[in-house]
């Protein structure tokens, strides 16, 4: 992840945001195996950069499918 951030002059947080927002999709642009961090398929990332606006990723939030929902409501102290 740090290599991609350095090449694009981004912060690692921006790279993570793009991964989990669905701009760079798991299995297509990056993958992760147990015990190692995310690894990027550089040829696919280059194709994404060269593709410009046509391949901006999914806007439907499918990167979050299968993740448990977190209830963020505050509980009042009684």
Number of C-alpha atoms within 10 A of each C-alpha: 15 14 12 16 15 11 8 10 10 13 14 15 12 11 18 14 13 15 18 16 18 19 20 24 17 16 10 11 20 17 14 12 8 6 6 8 10 16 15 19 13 12 10 14 16 11 12 18 13 11 11 9 9 9 13 13 16 13 10 9 12 13 18 12 8 7 7 7 8 6 6 6 6 6 6 5 4 3
